[in-house]
Amino acid sequence: MSLPENFDIAERGNRARNFFMEGYNCCQAVLLAFSDILEANNLASQDLLKTIGSGFGGGFARMRQVCGSFSGCTVMAGFILPADTPDLARRKANYALVQEMAEVFKARNGGSIVCGELLGIKQPCKESPLPSERTADYYAKRPCPEIIRNAAMIVAEKMKEAAR
């Protein structure tokens, strides 16, 4: 996959954060931060990425499981090191990349890839499927914008490594 000459890791993190602040869910925000690159490489459109990421917000549809932004990392790993055939070596390389991303994600975000743990929810509870209203109070209470920024930066770092 070719990257633009002006590819900047921090800028990709800021893009993801901004998409989240516009109202996209955490997974969509990470994916959309790379939509221009995926489109330029004829891999995926922005509309497809919005669709793919739609159910991952809130740790799989507000079930507070795997963080949506880490799910975005996992999807992006498929573009960085695709395992698009049953080839075991390709699958191993993809899985290794996802595991590396998970370790870096945990190190940067409080030791977990689980949404509920990242949000400090001690006991799992059934939440409504209705997304939270995006208000200034919502953003002030959550670590999500920074977590999403970190997730996109991890993807950008891995993309840069793979492009070498």
C-alpha positions, 0 to 999 in steps of 0.5 A: 500500500502506498502512503502519501509523501506527507503522511504524518502519524500524529495528524492521522490520530487527530483526524480520527479524534475529529471524526469522533467529535463529529459524531462517528462512532469510535471504530468508524472514526479510526477507519475514516482517518485512513479513508483517503489512503484506502481509496487511493489504493483502490482498497475501500471507499469512505462509504464502505468504511462507514458501513463496516464500522457502524456496529462496533461503537461502544464496544460492539453496539454499546455492549462494552466489549472490545473497544470500537477503536481497537476494532478499527485497528483490527480492521485496518490490520487486514489492509496492512497485512491482508489474510485474504486467502486461507494461507496460514503464513498470511493469517499468522502475519495478520494475527501477529500484527493484531496482537502487536497492536493490542499490546501497544494499545493497552500500554497507551490506554490503561492496560485494556482493549475492553471498552467497559474497562477503559470507561471504568465500568466495574460491573457489566450492565445491559445498556440501551442500543440508543447511542448517547447524545453527543454533548460537551458533557459527554465528551468531557466525561470520556477518555474516548477522544484520546483513546481513538487518537491513540488507536489511529496513531498505532495504525499509522505507525504500523502502516509506515513500518509496512511501507518501508 
